[in-house]
């Protein structure tokens, strides 16, 4: 790994990735499976490789990924996803695809046991749009 990310950059990546799983879990609460979503998504993030894997090996400690509403969580997470992609495209272009793939895999893992309902499917769409906005 020749790229060195600042602590703030690493925090942005962690908030974005783990926040995407948290956001999906919050959106899936109505279906009664938020814990399964969170567990499966977090396991997938923990399986990441490369620079992204090293950064995501540490959960974003001290950063509150919870909110009073899905909207409050989304206000933090969706911009963080775009920011993470943007900073990786600038500082480690070879890792931008890895990060996107890792988040998309975590989302797929989180929802693989059942067909996502409309609310979860819409949140997946919003997360993917945030990743692609950079």
MDAnalysis code that builds the backbone (N, CA, C; Angstrom):
import MDAnalysis as mda
import numpy as np

u = mda.Universe.empty(402, n_residues=134, atom_resindex=np.repeat(np.arange(134), 3), trajectory=True)
u.add_TopologyAttr("name", ["N", "CA", "C"] * 134)
u.add_TopologyAttr("resid", np.arange(1, 135))
u.add_TopologyAttr("resname", ["UNK", "UNK", "UNK", "UNK", "UNK", "UNK", "UNK", "UNK", "UNK", "UNK", "UNK", "UNK", "UNK", "UNK", "UNK", "UNK", "UNK", "UNK", "UNK", "UNK", "UNK", "UNK", "UNK", "UNK", "UNK", "UNK", "UNK", "UNK", "UNK", "UNK", "UNK", "UNK", "UNK", "UNK", "UNK", "UNK", "UNK", "UNK", "UNK", "UNK", "UNK", "UNK", "UNK", "UNK", "UNK", "UNK", "UNK", "UNK", "UNK", "UNK", "UNK", "UNK", "UNK", "UNK", "UNK", "UNK", "UNK", "UNK", "UNK", "UNK", "UNK", "UNK", "UNK", "UNK", "UNK", "UNK", "UNK", "UNK", "UNK", "UNK", "UNK", "UNK", "UNK", "UNK", "UNK", "UNK", "UNK", "UNK", "UNK", "UNK", "UNK", "UNK", "UNK", "UNK", "UNK", "UNK", "UNK", "UNK", "UNK", "UNK", "UNK", "UNK", "UNK", "UNK", "UNK", "UNK", "UNK", "UNK", "UNK", "UNK", "UNK", "UNK", "UNK", "UNK", "UNK", "UNK", "UNK", "UNK", "UNK", "UNK", "UNK", "UNK", "UNK", "UNK", "UNK", "UNK", "UNK", "UNK", "UNK", "UNK", "UNK", "UNK", "UNK", "UNK", "UNK", "UNK", "UNK", "UNK", "UNK", "UNK", "UNK", "UNK", "UNK", "UNK"])
u.atoms.positions = np.array([
    [0.844, -1.182, 0.000],
    [0.000, 0.000, 0.000],
    [0.886, 1.242, 0.000],
    [0.944, 1.928, -1.120],
    [1.758, 3.129, -1.204],
    [0.978, 4.389, -0.873],
    [-0.324, 4.289, -0.788],
    [-1.161, 5.446, -0.507],
    [-1.356, 5.576, 0.998],
    [-1.196, 6.786, 1.487],
    [-1.446, 7.057, 2.894],
    [-2.635, 7.997, 2.992],
    [-3.663, 7.534, 3.668],
    [-4.853, 8.362, 3.867],
    [-4.776, 9.028, 5.234],
    [-5.291, 10.226, 5.321],
    [-5.333, 10.914, 6.610],
    [-6.358, 10.223, 7.508],
    [-6.292, 10.519, 8.795],
    [-7.272, 9.967, 9.729],
    [-8.686, 10.390, 9.341],
    [-8.846, 11.634, 8.896],
    [-10.155, 12.120, 8.468],
    [-10.652, 11.354, 7.241],
    [-9.742, 11.075, 6.295],
    [-10.117, 10.298, 5.112],
    [-10.585, 8.905, 5.513],
    [-9.864, 8.278, 6.409],
    [-10.238, 6.942, 6.878],
    [-11.592, 6.974, 7.578],
    [-11.817, 8.000, 8.367],
    [-13.108, 8.140, 9.051],
    [-14.232, 8.293, 8.033],
    [-14.000, 9.069, 6.991],
    [-15.006, 9.249, 5.946],
    [-15.346, 7.911, 5.298],
    [-14.335, 7.118, 4.979],
    [-14.567, 5.804, 4.370],
    [-15.359, 4.890, 5.299],
    [-14.996, 4.905, 6.569],
    [-15.684, 4.048, 7.539],
    [-17.128, 4.478, 7.743],
    [-17.341, 5.783, 7.890],
    [-18.705, 6.294, 8.071],
    [-19.540, 5.950, 6.830],
    [-18.961, 6.105, 5.655],
    [-19.685, 5.816, 4.419],
    [-20.064, 4.343, 4.332],
    [-19.114, 3.456, 4.505],
    [-19.370, 2.023, 4.331],
    [-20.273, 1.468, 5.429],
    [-19.876, 1.673, 6.686],
    [-20.702, 1.153, 7.782],
    [-22.022, 1.911, 7.874],
    [-22.002, 3.166, 7.488],
    [-23.228, 3.957, 7.477],
    [-24.221, 3.447, 6.441],
    [-23.718, 2.973, 5.288],
    [-24.612, 2.420, 4.272],
    [-25.360, 1.211, 4.829],
    [-24.648, 0.366, 5.567],
    [-25.282, -0.805, 6.182],
    [-26.272, -0.365, 7.260],
    [-25.889, 0.621, 8.047],
    [-26.779, 1.147, 9.084],
    [-28.038, 1.736, 8.458],
    [-27.859, 2.491, 7.395],
    [-28.992, 3.112, 6.703],
    [-29.924, 2.050, 6.126],
    [-29.357, 1.038, 5.522],
    [-30.158, -0.047, 4.971],
    [-30.895, -0.796, 6.078],
    [-30.221, -0.994, 7.187],
    [-30.836, -1.658, 8.337],
    [-31.998, -0.839, 8.880],
    [-31.804, 0.463, 8.973],
    [-32.874, 1.339, 9.465],
    [-34.068, 1.314, 8.515],
    [-33.800, 1.298, 7.227],
    [-34.880, 1.246, 6.242],
    [-35.597, -0.098, 6.287],
    [-34.878, -1.147, 6.651],
    [-35.455, -2.484, 6.719],
    [-36.133, -2.796, 8.029],
    [-36.137, -1.853, 8.957],
    [-36.733, -2.096, 10.274],
    [-38.204, -2.469, 10.174],
    [-38.895, -1.930, 9.194],
    [-40.322, -2.234, 9.038],
    [-40.552, -3.695, 8.673],
    [-39.535, -4.316, 8.042],
    [-39.685, -5.715, 7.647],
    [-39.340, -6.659, 8.789],
    [-38.840, -6.115, 9.886],
    [-38.532, -6.932, 11.045],
    [-37.183, -7.614, 10.986],
    [-36.308, -7.226, 10.060],
    [-35.012, -7.892, 9.934],
    [-33.809, -6.958, 10.007],
    [-33.856, -5.870, 10.765],
    [-32.718, -4.955, 10.763],
    [-31.435, -5.581, 11.317],
    [-31.552, -6.497, 12.273],
    [-30.351, -7.114, 12.838],
    [-29.666, -8.028, 11.834],
    [-30.443, -8.757, 11.055],
    [-29.863, -9.613, 10.014],
    [-29.182, -8.770, 8.954],
    [-29.836, -7.684, 8.575],
    [-29.247, -6.787, 7.578],
    [-27.917, -6.244, 8.095],
    [-27.913, -5.752, 9.323],
    [-26.695, -5.170, 9.897],
    [-25.594, -6.212, 10.034],
    [-25.931, -7.381, 10.501],
    [-24.926, -8.432, 10.700],
    [-24.323, -8.872, 9.377],
    [-25.176, -9.220, 8.422],
    [-24.667, -9.690, 7.130],
    [-23.881, -8.613, 6.395],
    [-24.348, -7.388, 6.446],
    [-23.629, -6.296, 5.797],
    [-22.283, -6.024, 6.440],
    [-22.232, -6.052, 7.760],
    [-20.971, -5.806, 8.473],
    [-19.961, -6.912, 8.234],
    [-20.427, -8.148, 8.160],
    [-19.521, -9.264, 7.855],
    [-18.900, -9.065, 6.474],
    [-19.708, -8.643, 5.523],
    [-19.193, -8.391, 4.174],
    [-18.157, -7.272, 4.175],
    [-18.404, -6.214, 4.924],
    [-17.427, -5.117, 4.997],
    [-16.132, -5.600, 5.628],
    [-16.239, -6.469, 6.615],
    [-15.054, -7.020, 7.269],
    [-14.252, -7.945, 6.379],
    [-14.826, -8.339, 5.251],
    [-14.137, -9.225, 4.310],
    [-13.464, -8.461, 3.175],
    [-13.487, -7.156, 3.231],
    [-12.878, -6.335, 2.177],
    [-11.372, -6.542, 2.148],
    [-10.795, -6.309, 0.983],
    [-9.351, -6.458, 0.797],
    [-8.741, -5.140, 0.348],
    [-7.433, -5.143, 0.189],
    [-6.715, -3.965, -0.270],
    [-6.734, -2.845, 0.756],
    [-6.437, -1.657, 0.293],
    [-6.437, -0.482, 1.164],
    [-7.785, -0.320, 1.850],
    [-8.853, -0.517, 1.093],
    [-10.204, -0.396, 1.648],
    [-10.390, -1.383, 2.790],
    [-9.953, -2.600, 2.610],
    [-10.074, -3.610, 3.655],
    [-9.328, -3.238, 4.915],
    [-8.124, -2.680, 4.746],
    [-7.353, -2.252, 5.916],
    [-8.057, -1.121, 6.662],
    [-8.619, -0.193, 5.929],
    [-9.325, 0.931, 6.559],
    [-10.591, 0.442, 7.254],
    [-11.352, -0.425, 6.590],
    [-12.618, -0.881, 7.154],
    [-12.448, -1.916, 8.259],
    [-11.236, -2.372, 8.465],
    [-10.990, -3.330, 9.548],
    [-11.312, -2.719, 10.910],
    [-11.297, -1.401, 10.980],
    [-11.657, -0.693, 12.213],
    [-13.041, -0.087, 12.043],
    [-13.939, -0.456, 12.941],
    [-15.285, 0.122, 12.941],
    [-15.161, 1.589, 13.348],
    [-15.994, 2.470, 12.822],
    [-15.881, 3.905, 13.152],
    [-16.238, 4.195, 14.604],
    [-15.294, 3.950, 15.478],
    [-15.507, 4.163, 16.911],
    [-15.753, 5.638, 17.219],
    [-16.643, 5.854, 18.140],
    [-16.904, 7.215, 18.567],
    [-17.769, 8.003, 17.605],
    [-18.122, 7.387, 16.509],
    [-18.973, 8.059, 15.528],
    [-20.359, 7.458, 15.610],
    [-21.315, 8.259, 15.923],
    [-22.679, 7.788, 16.080],
    [-23.316, 7.615, 14.712],
    [-23.524, 6.368, 14.324],
    [-24.172, 6.090, 13.053],
    [-25.684, 5.986, 13.185],
    [-26.156, 6.130, 14.397],
    [-27.595, 6.063, 14.619],
    [-28.184, 7.463, 14.530],
    [-29.481, 7.494, 14.370],
    [-30.184, 8.766, 14.327],
    [-31.606, 8.566, 14.788],
    [-32.289, 9.642, 14.963],
    [-33.687, 9.572, 15.389],
    [-34.602, 9.126, 14.256],
    [-34.110, 9.239, 13.038],
    [-34.911, 8.845, 11.880],
    [-33.986, 8.365, 10.765],
    [-34.569, 7.695, 9.801],
    [-33.800, 7.278, 8.628],
    [-33.251, 8.519, 7.915],
    [-34.041, 9.576, 7.867],
    [-33.609, 10.808, 7.206],
    [-32.356, 11.385, 7.869],
    [-32.308, 11.352, 9.183],
    [-31.146, 11.871, 9.902],
    [-29.890, 11.055, 9.593],
    [-30.039, 9.743, 9.527],
    [-28.903, 8.886, 9.177],
    [-28.479, 9.166, 7.740],
    [-29.450, 9.259, 6.847],
    [-29.163, 9.511, 5.430],
    [-28.438, 10.839, 5.223],
    [-28.772, 11.841, 6.022],
    [-28.123, 13.149, 5.907],
    [-26.621, 13.063, 6.149],
    [-26.176, 12.097, 6.935],
    [-24.744, 11.915, 7.187],
    [-24.118, 10.925, 6.214],
    [-24.839, 9.844, 5.931],
    [-24.249, 8.727, 5.191],
    [-24.175, 8.975, 3.683],
    [-25.236, 9.452, 3.086],
    [-25.221, 9.616, 1.632],
    [-24.123, 10.591, 1.162],
    [-23.951, 11.747, 1.809],
    [-22.824, 12.612, 1.417],
    [-21.462, 11.961, 1.695],
    [-21.370, 11.153, 2.746],
    [-20.107, 10.472, 3.055],
    [-19.759, 9.461, 1.966],
    [-20.762, 8.790, 1.399],
    [-20.508, 7.844, 0.307],
    [-19.931, 8.572, -0.911],
    [-20.525, 9.702, -1.253],
    [-20.027, 10.489, -2.380],
    [-18.633, 11.025, -2.091],
    [-18.423, 11.519, -0.885],
    [-17.105, 12.044, -0.496],
    [-16.042, 10.943, -0.515],
    [-16.393, 9.756, -0.056],
    [-15.439, 8.646, -0.040],
    [-15.015, 8.287, -1.466],
    [-15.973, 8.215, -2.365],
    [-15.634, 7.905, -3.755],
    [-14.774, 9.004, -4.365],
    [-15.113, 10.237, -4.074],
    [-14.367, 11.363, -4.616],
    [-12.916, 11.358, -4.127],
    [-12.727, 11.160, -2.827],
    [-11.358, 11.187, -2.300],
    [-10.555, 9.994, -2.794],
    [-11.184, 8.837, -2.954],
    [-10.444, 7.689, -3.479],
    [-10.087, 7.885, -4.949],
    [-10.983, 8.476, -5.724],
    [-10.674, 8.739, -7.130],
    [-9.477, 9.666, -7.264],
    [-9.314, 10.591, -6.305],
    [-8.186, 11.529, -6.338],
    [-6.911, 10.916, -5.769],
    [-7.027, 10.239, -4.618],
    [-5.835, 9.797, -3.893],
    [-5.432, 8.353, -4.158],
    [-6.387, 7.506, -4.521],
    [-6.094, 6.091, -4.764],
    [-7.078, 5.557, -5.798],
    [-6.942, 6.010, -7.047],
    [-7.916, 5.645, -8.078],
    [-8.141, 4.136, -8.209],
    [-7.094, 3.372, -7.981],
    [-7.211, 1.916, -8.079],
    [-8.085, 1.327, -6.971],
    [-8.339, 2.090, -5.924],
    [-9.163, 1.624, -4.808],
    [-10.607, 2.116, -4.870],
    [-10.905, 3.051, -5.747],
    [-12.278, 3.574, -5.849],
    [-13.246, 2.463, -6.244],
    [-12.883, 1.678, -7.231],
    [-13.718, 0.555, -7.646],
    [-13.845, -0.491, -6.559],
    [-12.762, -0.702, -5.833],
    [-12.780, -1.655, -4.722],
    [-13.759, -1.203, -3.640],
    [-13.746, 0.085, -3.320],
    [-14.656, 0.606, -2.303],
    [-16.105, 0.453, -2.761],
    [-16.376, 0.860, -3.999],
    [-17.742, 0.758, -4.518],
    [-18.207, -0.696, -4.492],
    [-17.367, -1.583, -4.978],
    [-17.701, -3.006, -5.000],
    [-17.933, -3.552, -3.595],
    [-17.121, -3.113, -2.648],
    [-17.261, -3.557, -1.261],
    [-18.603, -3.133, -0.685],
    [-18.983, -1.883, -0.909],
    [-20.266, -1.389, -0.389],
    [-21.429, -2.100, -1.080],
    [-21.351, -2.265, -2.386],
    [-22.420, -2.940, -3.121],
    [-22.537, -4.401, -2.670],
    [-21.402, -5.057, -2.443],
    [-21.413, -6.435, -1.942],
    [-22.020, -6.501, -0.549],
    [-21.704, -5.544, 0.293],
    [-22.283, -5.508, 1.644],
    [-23.799, -5.353, 1.573],
    [-24.263, -4.527, 0.666],
    [-25.704, -4.336, 0.496],
    [-26.353, -5.630, 0.005],
    [-25.721, -6.270, -0.963],
    [-26.258, -7.533, -1.483],
    [-26.256, -8.608, -0.397],
    [-25.198, -8.664, 0.385],
    [-25.115, -9.636, 1.475],
    [-26.168, -9.362, 2.536],
    [-26.393, -8.102, 2.788],
    [-27.356, -7.720, 3.819],
    [-28.772, -8.136, 3.461],
    [-29.065, -8.175, 2.173],
    [-30.438, -8.436, 1.745],
    [-30.596, -9.764, 1.014],
    [-29.591, -10.614, 1.032],
    [-29.624, -11.824, 0.219],
    [-30.641, -12.865, 0.677],
    [-31.072, -12.826, 1.911],
    [-31.974, -13.858, 2.419],
    [-33.431, -13.627, 2.034],
    [-33.724, -12.475, 1.497],
    [-35.101, -12.216, 1.082],
    [-35.106, -11.154, -0.010],
    [-36.167, -11.116, -0.749],
    [-36.340, -10.086, -1.768],
    [-36.588, -8.756, -1.052],
    [-35.761, -7.739, -1.326],
    [-35.986, -6.451, -0.663],
    [-37.353, -5.872, -1.002],
    [-38.027, -5.365, 0.010],
    [-39.297, -4.690, -0.209],
    [-39.058, -3.333, -0.840],
    [-40.118, -2.614, -1.152],
    [-39.982, -1.326, -1.827],
    [-39.148, -0.297, -1.065],
    [-39.266, -0.264, 0.253],
    [-38.521, 0.726, 1.047],
    [-37.030, 0.424, 0.997],
    [-36.677, -0.844, 1.182],
    [-35.265, -1.238, 1.145],
    [-34.714, -1.082, -0.270],
    [-35.474, -1.465, -1.272],
    [-35.029, -1.312, -2.653],
    [-34.766, 0.155, -2.991],
    [-35.624, 1.032, -2.511],
    [-35.424, 2.462, -2.739],
    [-34.150, 2.952, -2.050],
    [-33.887, 2.458, -0.851],
    [-32.670, 2.869, -0.142],
    [-31.430, 2.350, -0.854],
    [-31.489, 1.140, -1.381],
    [-30.359, 0.609, -2.164],
    [-30.096, 1.530, -3.349],
    [-31.153, 1.967, -4.006],
    [-31.027, 2.886, -5.144],
    [-30.366, 4.207, -4.708],
    [-30.769, 4.742, -3.571],
    [-30.189, 5.997, -3.066],
    [-28.707, 5.821, -2.712],
    [-28.369, 4.690, -2.115],
    [-26.973, 4.414, -1.764],
    [-26.128, 4.298, -3.028],
    [-26.622, 3.575, -4.015],
    [-25.894, 3.411, -5.267],
    [-25.736, 4.750, -5.972],
    [-26.765, 5.567, -5.978],
    [-26.669, 6.904, -6.589],
    [-25.618, 7.756, -5.892],
    [-25.552, 7.660, -4.552],
    [-24.545, 8.430, -3.809],
    [-23.140, 7.965, -4.166],
    [-22.954, 6.658, -4.331],
    [-21.645, 6.137, -4.738],
    [-21.255, 6.647, -6.123],
    [-22.218, 6.742, -7.006],
    [-21.943, 7.120, -8.390],
    [-21.940, 8.630, -8.625],
    [-22.262, 9.413, -7.612],
    [-22.344, 10.864, -7.775],
    [-20.975, 11.543, -7.833],
    [-19.946, 10.849, -7.398],
    [-18.600, 11.448, -7.362],
    [-17.984, 11.527, -8.746],
])
